[in-house]
């Protein structure tokens, strides 16, 4: 399972990623909305954990774009 974590608080993002990696999951982390969207657009993820209030694009806008790109 491949997971995208988009969180601007680096300590929190690292803590979430470490926990997921301990469960042997593949995790990518982005620290702002634009980087999160670029990763979501470039790779296929099974799950995205999005902070709503991000610099650049909001988590809500990233989710809208993901849904427009891939309805599943």
mmCIF file of the C-alpha atoms, coordinates in Angstrom:
data_MODEL
# 
_entry.id   MODEL 
# 
loop_
_atom_site.group_PDB 
_atom_site.id 
_atom_site.type_symbol 
_atom_site.label_atom_id 
_atom_site.label_alt_id 
_atom_site.label_comp_id 
_atom_site.label_asym_id 
_atom_site.label_entity_id 
_atom_site.label_seq_id 
_atom_site.pdbx_PDB_ins_code 
_atom_site.Cartn_x 
_atom_site.Cartn_y 
_atom_site.Cartn_z 
_atom_site.occupancy 
_atom_site.B_iso_or_equiv 
_atom_site.pdbx_formal_charge 
_atom_site.auth_seq_id 
_atom_site.auth_comp_id 
_atom_site.auth_asym_id 
_atom_site.auth_atom_id 
_atom_site.pdbx_PDB_model_num 
ATOM 1  C CA . UNK A 1 1  ? 0.000   0.000  0.000   1.00 0.00 ? 1  UNK A CA 1 
ATOM 2  C CA . UNK A 1 2  ? 1.325   3.422  -0.955  1.00 0.00 ? 2  UNK A CA 1 
ATOM 3  C CA . UNK A 1 3  ? 0.325   6.439  1.142   1.00 0.00 ? 3  UNK A CA 1 
ATOM 4  C CA . UNK A 1 4  ? 0.761   10.172 0.600   1.00 0.00 ? 4  UNK A CA 1 
ATOM 5  C CA . UNK A 1 5  ? 0.996   12.389 3.687   1.00 0.00 ? 5  UNK A CA 1 
ATOM 6  C CA . UNK A 1 6  ? 0.659   16.138 3.067   1.00 0.00 ? 6  UNK A CA 1 
ATOM 7  C CA . UNK A 1 7  ? 1.303   18.067 6.279   1.00 0.00 ? 7  UNK A CA 1 
ATOM 8  C CA . UNK A 1 8  ? 3.101   21.392 6.725   1.00 0.00 ? 8  UNK A CA 1 
ATOM 9  C CA . UNK A 1 9  ? 4.150   20.717 10.339  1.00 0.00 ? 9  UNK A CA 1 
ATOM 10 C CA . UNK A 1 10 ? 7.303   18.703 9.701   1.00 0.00 ? 10 UNK A CA 1 
ATOM 11 C CA . UNK A 1 11 ? 7.451   17.015 13.112  1.00 0.00 ? 11 UNK A CA 1 
ATOM 12 C CA . UNK A 1 12 ? 3.876   15.803 12.809  1.00 0.00 ? 12 UNK A CA 1 
ATOM 13 C CA . UNK A 1 13 ? 4.410   14.628 9.221   1.00 0.00 ? 13 UNK A CA 1 
ATOM 14 C CA . UNK A 1 14 ? 7.546   12.731 10.246  1.00 0.00 ? 14 UNK A CA 1 
ATOM 15 C CA . UNK A 1 15 ? 5.766   11.119 13.201  1.00 0.00 ? 15 UNK A CA 1 
ATOM 16 C CA . UNK A 1 16 ? 2.856   9.950  11.033  1.00 0.00 ? 16 UNK A CA 1 
ATOM 17 C CA . UNK A 1 17 ? 5.231   8.684  8.331   1.00 0.00 ? 17 UNK A CA 1 
ATOM 18 C CA . UNK A 1 18 ? 7.363   6.801  10.877  1.00 0.00 ? 18 UNK A CA 1 
ATOM 19 C CA . UNK A 1 19 ? 4.296   5.069  12.297  1.00 0.00 ? 19 UNK A CA 1 
ATOM 20 C CA . UNK A 1 20 ? 3.091   4.033  8.873   1.00 0.00 ? 20 UNK A CA 1 
ATOM 21 C CA . UNK A 1 21 ? 6.541   2.844  7.808   1.00 0.00 ? 21 UNK A CA 1 
ATOM 22 C CA . UNK A 1 22 ? 6.771   0.765  10.985  1.00 0.00 ? 22 UNK A CA 1 
ATOM 23 C CA . UNK A 1 23 ? 3.746   -1.096 9.616   1.00 0.00 ? 23 UNK A CA 1 
ATOM 24 C CA . UNK A 1 24 ? 5.762   -1.704 6.424   1.00 0.00 ? 24 UNK A CA 1 
ATOM 25 C CA . UNK A 1 25 ? 3.794   0.700  4.271   1.00 0.00 ? 25 UNK A CA 1 
ATOM 26 C CA . UNK A 1 26 ? 5.306   2.854  1.516   1.00 0.00 ? 26 UNK A CA 1 
ATOM 27 C CA . UNK A 1 27 ? 4.966   6.513  2.518   1.00 0.00 ? 27 UNK A CA 1 
ATOM 28 C CA . UNK A 1 28 ? 5.712   9.737  0.660   1.00 0.00 ? 28 UNK A CA 1 
ATOM 29 C CA . UNK A 1 29 ? 5.587   13.084 2.478   1.00 0.00 ? 29 UNK A CA 1 
ATOM 30 C CA . UNK A 1 30 ? 5.008   16.597 1.138   1.00 0.00 ? 30 UNK A CA 1 
ATOM 31 C CA . UNK A 1 31 ? 5.127   19.746 3.267   1.00 0.00 ? 31 UNK A CA 1 
ATOM 32 C CA . UNK A 1 32 ? 3.018   22.129 1.163   1.00 0.00 ? 32 UNK A CA 1 
ATOM 33 C CA . UNK A 1 33 ? -0.021  21.955 -1.048  1.00 0.00 ? 33 UNK A CA 1 
ATOM 34 C CA . UNK A 1 34 ? 1.730   22.417 -4.379  1.00 0.00 ? 34 UNK A CA 1 
ATOM 35 C CA . UNK A 1 35 ? 4.271   19.658 -3.674  1.00 0.00 ? 35 UNK A CA 1 
ATOM 36 C CA . UNK A 1 36 ? 1.446   17.420 -2.450  1.00 0.00 ? 36 UNK A CA 1 
ATOM 37 C CA . UNK A 1 37 ? -0.509  17.944 -5.657  1.00 0.00 ? 37 UNK A CA 1 
ATOM 38 C CA . UNK A 1 38 ? 2.558   17.294 -7.813  1.00 0.00 ? 38 UNK A CA 1 
ATOM 39 C CA . UNK A 1 39 ? 3.142   13.983 -6.023  1.00 0.00 ? 39 UNK A CA 1 
ATOM 40 C CA . UNK A 1 40 ? -0.547  13.013 -6.162  1.00 0.00 ? 40 UNK A CA 1 
ATOM 41 C CA . UNK A 1 41 ? -0.590  13.817 -9.864  1.00 0.00 ? 41 UNK A CA 1 
ATOM 42 C CA . UNK A 1 42 ? 2.612   11.919 -10.637 1.00 0.00 ? 42 UNK A CA 1 
ATOM 43 C CA . UNK A 1 43 ? 1.991   8.697  -8.678  1.00 0.00 ? 43 UNK A CA 1 
ATOM 44 C CA . UNK A 1 44 ? -0.981  6.524  -7.831  1.00 0.00 ? 44 UNK A CA 1 
ATOM 45 C CA . UNK A 1 45 ? -1.663  6.338  -4.096  1.00 0.00 ? 45 UNK A CA 1 
ATOM 46 C CA . UNK A 1 46 ? -3.951  4.000  -2.204  1.00 0.00 ? 46 UNK A CA 1 
ATOM 47 C CA . UNK A 1 47 ? -4.522  6.605  0.512   1.00 0.00 ? 47 UNK A CA 1 
ATOM 48 C CA . UNK A 1 48 ? -3.864  10.316 0.974   1.00 0.00 ? 48 UNK A CA 1 
ATOM 49 C CA . UNK A 1 49 ? -3.705  11.944 4.410   1.00 0.00 ? 49 UNK A CA 1 
ATOM 50 C CA . UNK A 1 50 ? -4.216  15.659 3.831   1.00 0.00 ? 50 UNK A CA 1 
ATOM 51 C CA . UNK A 1 51 ? -3.960  18.612 6.173   1.00 0.00 ? 51 UNK A CA 1 
ATOM 52 C CA . UNK A 1 52 ? -6.725  21.062 5.268   1.00 0.00 ? 52 UNK A CA 1 
ATOM 53 C CA . UNK A 1 53 ? -4.785  24.284 5.884   1.00 0.00 ? 53 UNK A CA 1 
ATOM 54 C CA . UNK A 1 54 ? -1.593  24.088 3.847   1.00 0.00 ? 54 UNK A CA 1 
ATOM 55 C CA . UNK A 1 55 ? 0.640   26.718 2.270   1.00 0.00 ? 55 UNK A CA 1 
ATOM 56 C CA . UNK A 1 56 ? -0.124  26.983 -1.435  1.00 0.00 ? 56 UNK A CA 1 
ATOM 57 C CA . UNK A 1 57 ? -3.022  24.675 -2.245  1.00 0.00 ? 57 UNK A CA 1 
ATOM 58 C CA . UNK A 1 58 ? -5.350  23.566 0.546   1.00 0.00 ? 58 UNK A CA 1 
ATOM 59 C CA . UNK A 1 59 ? -5.908  19.904 1.320   1.00 0.00 ? 59 UNK A CA 1 
ATOM 60 C CA . UNK A 1 60 ? -9.474  20.340 0.074   1.00 0.00 ? 60 UNK A CA 1 
ATOM 61 C CA . UNK A 1 61 ? -8.236  21.606 -3.305  1.00 0.00 ? 61 UNK A CA 1 
ATOM 62 C CA . UNK A 1 62 ? -5.775  18.707 -3.604  1.00 0.00 ? 62 UNK A CA 1 
ATOM 63 C CA . UNK A 1 63 ? -8.637  16.279 -2.948  1.00 0.00 ? 63 UNK A CA 1 
ATOM 64 C CA . UNK A 1 64 ? -10.830 18.000 -5.568  1.00 0.00 ? 64 UNK A CA 1 
ATOM 65 C CA . UNK A 1 65 ? -8.053  17.688 -8.142  1.00 0.00 ? 65 UNK A CA 1 
ATOM 66 C CA . UNK A 1 66 ? -7.437  14.030 -7.293  1.00 0.00 ? 66 UNK A CA 1 
ATOM 67 C CA . UNK A 1 67 ? -11.149 13.297 -7.684  1.00 0.00 ? 67 UNK A CA 1 
ATOM 68 C CA . UNK A 1 68 ? -11.319 15.117 -11.021 1.00 0.00 ? 68 UNK A CA 1 
ATOM 69 C CA . UNK A 1 69 ? -8.295  13.201 -12.276 1.00 0.00 ? 69 UNK A CA 1 
ATOM 70 C CA . UNK A 1 70 ? -9.412  9.786  -11.073 1.00 0.00 ? 70 UNK A CA 1 
ATOM 71 C CA . UNK A 1 71 ? -12.994 9.144  -10.069 1.00 0.00 ? 71 UNK A CA 1 
ATOM 72 C CA . UNK A 1 72 ? -12.061 5.939  -8.229  1.00 0.00 ? 72 UNK A CA 1 
# 
